[in-house]
Amino acid sequence: MTGPVLVTGAAGRIGTVLREGLPERGWPVRSLDVVEIAEPRPGEETVVADVTDSAAMSSATAGAAAVVHLAGISGESTWPAVLHANVDGTRTVLEAARRAGVRRVVLASSNHATGYTGRPASGPLREDDGLARPDTHYGVSKVAMEALGSLYADRYGLDVVCLRIGTAAPEPPTPRALATWLSPRDTVALVDAALRAPSPGFRVVWGVSANTRGWWDLTAARSLGYEPQDDAEAYAGALVAAHGEPDPADPVHARVGGEFTLPEYDAEEVTS
């Protein structure tokens, strides 16, 4: 592939990690966000645009080698907000990529597309074991993202890789994250593998590190060339000492969506 990788939502936490890590792996980056990119790296292109703006996205995808789509609302919100930013935004990005001749799109899906799936009693969950059981409006938007990716792969021949990202953070922040953590180093490795894999077609893979307590099978991600290096178990002692061992009967640990499945995550309804 020639040309830069367009990273949407580049000012966010994962975007910031990729803006540093992808160039180290040989990928020039074109960074897009609704805010100015602070302190661009040498050689980095920057674009201020909204992913729901068709004209702006047509311009941003021109000449790109691939798109890594991270932009959108990253937690629960009202349905109109999630629908606009996450669903309409994803469709706009895919359509812009198609029209610009960009053949590879990596979509930042989420484990919350399957949040009401029960924690496995034995053996890791494969992608097919985690069919759509969203835990929030946010989770629904990620199910829709994967469906849109499937449509554009089947109808238009794009290579689309959906990453069901776990807890992407510098270190696991909670006992649940001992199962769901995705380290910054492994974030870069996963996206790099999704960009390099020959002709993946449409794929949905779990986006987590090689966690000893992990719930998700990494076979599909490894088939792309992903080789995770980190394990949340290195942080287990401190987290267990502070919070205790995770209780499988606690709803936070009984379902893979964790706290997103609790009543307090009900989204505020908008009334006319």
N, C-alpha and C positions, 0 to 999 in steps of 0.2 A: 504494500500500500504506500502511496505517496501523498504528501500533504499532511497538514496537522490533524490531530485528534481534537474534535470539538468537545469540550467538557462543559455541560450546562450545570448551573448551580455551583459554579467553581469557587465561589466565596465561602461556601459552607464547610463543615468539618471534613467530610470525605473529599470534597473538591479540593480543599487546601492540601490534603495529603497527596492526592493525585497530581496536583500541579508541580509538586516537588519530585515525586517518585517516578512519574511516567517519563519525563525527560532523561532521567538517569538510566532508563531502559531503552533509550533511543527514540522516544516518541515526542516530536514537537507538539506543543499544546496551544490550542486557541481557547481561551477561557471566557465563558459567558455567564453573566449574572445580571440581576436587576440593579445591583449596586456596583460602583467602581471596584475593580480589583486592587487591593492595597499592595503596594510594592511588587509589581510584576517581576518575574524572573527574567534574566537575560534571554532574549529570543522569544519570549512568550507574547502571543497575540492576545489582546483583550477586547471584549465586546460587551457593551451595556445594552441589554435587551430582555424582553419578557418572552418566555417560551410559548405563550399563547398568542403571540403576534406573528401571524403567518408571513408577512412581508419581511419582518426582521429575521425570522428563522430561515427563510429562503436565502437571504444575504449571508447569514452566519454559516450555513452549511456549504456554501459554494466553495469548491476546491478542497473540502475536508476529506481526509482518508477514512474517517470513522467518527461516530458520535458516541460519547458516554453520557447518558442522560440521568442526571442526579436532581435536577431542579424540581421544586414543588414544595408542598407543605409536608413537613417531616414528622408530624404527629397528628393527633385527633383534632378536628375542627368541625365547623358546620358543614352540612352536605353541599350547599352552593359553593362554598370556598374550596372544598376538596374536589368537587366535580370540575370546577374551572381550572384550578392550578394543576391538579394531578392527572385527571382524565383528559380534559381538553388539551392540556399542555403536552401530554405524551402523544396524542394523536397528531398535533401540530408538528412536533419534532419528527415523528416518523414520516409524515407526508412531505415535510421539507427535505428530509434525507432522501426519500425516494425520488423526488423531482430533481434533486441535485446530483443524482447518480451515486450517492454514498451507499455502499453495499453492506457495511457492518455497523450495527447499532447495539450497544450494551445498555440495558435498562436496569436501573436500581429498583428492583422489587424489594420485598420485605418478608420476613418470617410472619408478619402480622396478616399476610394473605391467608395464613393457615392457623391463626392464633387460637382458635377453639379446638384444635387437634389436641388430644390428650398426650401428656408426657409418656413416652414409650416405657413400658414395663421391662422390656428386654430388647436389645438390638436397636441400632439407629434407624431413624425414619428416612426412607428414600423420598425423592421428589413425588413419586406417584402415591406414596402413603399420605402425603400432605396436600390433598386436593383442597379446593377452595373452601375454607372455613374461616372467613375473615372475622376479626374481633372488633372492628370499629369501621366508621366511614373511611378512615385512612386505609385500613386493611382491604376494604372493598375496592378502593382506587388502585391498589396494587394487583388485585385480581384482574381488574379491567386493563391495567397496564400489560399484564402477561397476555391477555386475550388479544389486545391490539397488536402486540409483538407477533403473536401467532398468525394473525390475519395478514400482516405485512410480509411475513416470511412465506406463507403459502400463496398468497395472491400475487405478490410482486417479486418474490425470490430474494428478499433481503436475508442476510445472516443476522439473526437476532438472538442475543444471549441475555436472559433475565437472571439477575443475581438476587436470590432471596437472602438479603443481608440480615445478619443477627444483630449483635450489639457492637457497633463500630465505635471504638473508643481507644484512647491511649493505653488504658488498662481496664480490666473488668470492674465495674463500679458496684456490683451487687452480687449476692450468692447465685442468683439466677444466671448471671453473666458468666459464671464458671462453665456453663454449657453453651452459651450463645455468643461468646466474645469473638470479634474479628479484629485482629490487631492492625495497626497502620501498615506494618511491613507486609502482612498477608493481604491487606486490601489492595495494595499496589500489585502484588503478585497475581491475585485473582483477576483483576481488570486486565493486566498484561496478557494473561493466558486467554481471556475472552477475546481480546483483540487479535491474538496470533493464531488461534486454533484454525486449522484449515477447514473451510466449508462446514461450519457447525450447523447450518440450517437454523432451526428453532430449538433452543435449549432453555431449560429452567434448571438452575443449580443452586444449592445452598451456599451461602456466603459466610463461612465461619472459619476460625482457625482450627488447628488439630487438637481440640480440647479433650482431655482425658474423660471429662464428664459430658461430652457433647451428645446431643440428641439426634443429630442429622448425619446421614451417610454422605461422605464426600466423594464417592466413586464417580459420580457424573462430573463434578468439578475437576477431579484429577484427570478425567479423560480429556479435558481441554488442555492439560499441561500444568494445572495448578498444583504446586507442592508447598503446602503451608509449613511454616517454620516455628510458629509460636503455639503455646499451650497455656490456657488460663490457669492451669493447676499451679503454676508458679506463684499465683496470688491467693491460693486457696487458704493457706494458713491464716493470713491476716483477715480475710473476709469471714471465715468461719469463727475466728476468735471474736470478731466484732458483732456478728449477727447470728451465730449458731449455724448448725448444719441445715440445709434446705429441707423442709418438711414436705414430702410428696402429697400430704393431705391438704396442705395450704393451697388455695386456688392460684396463688402467684406461681407456685411450682407444679401444680397439677396439670396445667395447660401450657402449651409452648408459647402462647402470647403473653403469659405473665400478667402483670398489672393491667395491661390493656383489656383484659377480659373482665375486670371488676366494674361494679356499677358506677363508680365515680368517673369512669371514662365515657359515660353517656354524653354524646355531643349536644350542645345547646341547640334547640330547634329554632328556626327562624319563622315567625308568623307574620302574615300580611295584615 
